[in-house]
Amino acid sequence: MWFRRDLRLQDNPAFVQACSHEHVLPIWIDDEDDAQDRKSGSALRLWRHHSLVSLKASLNGNLSIFQKSPFDVFSELIQRYKIEGIYWNRCYEPWRISRDTKLKAFLKQQDITTKSFNGSLLWEPWEINKADGTPYRVFTPYFKNGCLSAPPPRNPMPAPKEPNLLEDSHGSDISSTYPLPHMEWQEQLHDHWLISEAGAHKNLKHFIEHGLGAYKEGRNFPAQDHISKLSPYLANGEISANQIWHEIKKLQPTENTAHFCSELGWREFSYNLLSHNPEMHRKNLQKKFDAFPWHDSLDHLQAWQKGQTGIPLVDAGMRELWASGHMHNRVRMVAASFLVKNLLIPWQEGEKWFWDTLVDADPASNTASWQWVAGCGVDAAPYFRIFNPITQGAKFDPTGEYIRKWVPELASLPNKHLFNPSAAPSEVLEKASITLGKDYPKAIVDIKASREKALAAYGIIRDPSKIALS
């Protein structure tokens, strides 16, 4: 059994199939030398290290860890054991699909049976297409006409009972094969997350009991407890989309349950896009955006990354990301919009930063969401939709609880000026003991002026004959 992005025992179709044999050798391979420029980011590797420790404990220590090419690993195992079959759950990154196809052909030459399964998605990407066989380009018809009209996701499988597991003596320990990356906040990770299969189900239970009832509207307020925080567990496979889907479907249908299921649908749509656009992490899905006049400023990019833009809601989100490896979804959209539409920095720079710092970094959802915000995706927000981070803060963090938590130097500012301290009267700043540029940065751009500049830039996409911005 080759564990990959499915670090769990329940609802693991490959593991269930492997356990139908008399003996099972569970393995995990650090195979990302094959990934070239899309190796997992630091935060994801940090999470995965702890997840592997938990998985190995669940397997009573019977998890063999390797750090080399899967071709070499299986060649060596075939020499040491009489292997009847090799099982794994499919991954959908383009480089893995290409490599796995070659691997299956290689193992077939060795007379080894290989079987792969869908352990990650509700529907395979190739199962949901329009009636004429072409892929959907817009999310709503994809989900309503495609997914909800397709056969329902399979029922979750229980974990195999008392499988006869083996460990290979040639495997390495997790710490040497998959060491913790050095990150400033790695010691804080356990303050925010219980990284295990059990932790995933605890999160799901908490969400159903405390967050789902007001999900549709409550999910917009970052200080409230109305988001599931299941994305890191999905990204690492400690829970399956099927398990979540069917737990939600057990409940009385409401607009909240329907809206949450549509968010699972967005994840499916993202993988559908990835299957048809293997380079979408670097290339615009709408080719006309290749001519967009970006203003790539390293100073502005670094201010955004560090949460030092002078725009409190943006800074709060970026600091939450750095502290916990996660950011509230509403704030993600605001922070992303600010980067690409107010700072005019290429969305690929933001995607790379999220890829390295998010514990839920996902090869499909991360990219599809960035392209949506930038306006260059297939189901993109209109180019003129530019989130105003000041009014977004006042609307969705009206008491300032979220901002004050992550930007504590502004805690004493009254709400009237909390969301835009750069416009606060000097006497208000003085009373709050805040000196802009010293205690908190001045806004690095004017929101109104930068919006107008962005609209002019997007106008060039509609009419390339216009003179590019200087």
Buried (B, 14 or more C-beta within 10 A) or exposed (E): BBBBBBBBBBBBBBBBBBBEBEBBBBBBBBBBEBBEEBBBBBBBBBBBBBBBBBBBEBBEEBBBBBBBBBBEBBEBBBEEEEBEBBBBBBBBBBBBBEBBEEBBEBBEEEEBEBEBBBBBBBBBBEBBBEEEEEBBBEBEEBBEBBBEEEEEBBEBBEBBEEBEBBBBEEBBEBEEBBEBBEBEBBEBBEEBBBBBBEBBBEBBEBBBEEBBBBBBEBBBBBBBEBBBBBBBBBBBBBBBBBBBBBBBEEEEEEEBBEBBBBBBBBBBBBBBBBBBBBEBBEBBBBEEBEEBBBBEBEEBBEBBBEBBBBBBBBBBBBBBBBBBBBBBBBBBBBBBBBBBBBBBBBBBBBBBBBBBBBBBBBBBBBBBBBBBBBBBBBBBBEBEEBBBBBEBBBBBBBEBEBBBBBBEBBEEBEBEBBBBBBEBEEEBBEEBEBEBEEEBBEBBBEBEEBBEBBEEBBEBBEEEEEEEBE
